[in-house]
Amino acid sequence: MADLAAVPVTRLGPMRGFTWRRDQRHRPGLEYMVSTGRLHGFESLEEAGLLLVLDFVGGVVEVLSQPLRLKFRTADGWRRHTPDFLVVSRLGIWLIDVRPADLIGDEDRESFAAAAEAALACGWHYTVAARWKPHVLMAVDAMSARRRPLTDPLGVRPGLLAGAGAAMTFGEIAAGSAVEPVARAHLLHLLWHRRVGIDLGRPLGDRSTVVLGSESSRVPLARWTCPWVPGWCSMTSNGSSNDVNPISGGFSWWDPTVHGSA
């Protein structure tokens, strides 16, 4: 397994193709990421949400869907598991599985434990995205609509930054502009690119306080932690504490080193 770290897996394609059919229960598709400048495959809306947040957090260099297939022995015989994503960030590499918390069963725990061991042998991080706070994906999705380059021919941006410097609310800053609809679009763009910031621990709305930020304040992926959610989070696979979330707590992780395997 240790030799896997030397394999240029990011140059390879997914271990299995993405298929669509009318009667399938999951929702596959392609998600564009500004971080990589290309489309990435996903097999469910939960995976699409993770890709969106990865793009928002920043520090991502490359993402590979379905990067490898593991074969491991259990008490019942040999099993196979294909992790969902391999994410290369500026400060580390993450192997990630995505599974809603209420759907995680005994076989999933065994697969997650095997993936965690494989990641450890390669010197990677491993985690499972298991649950989201409902408002966070909606806020990140709203900001992502304005993530691409945006010109300012009406000159609204200086006023928006001044309002953020005074810690005004989203609604107050937008209403104070001569062109409110344009101001709202630019505020979302500035939020995505960290020129201004809000508390994602609460829903994004007109009462959200906006403060000045900077693009350099994006949290590198290798420093991610998850919010304290009793019964789901307490430690990452590299042993660090999970009691603080640098983007104010949108998600929780299922960690086989904490919750065990069957």
Disulfide bonds with the S-S distance in Angstrom:
none
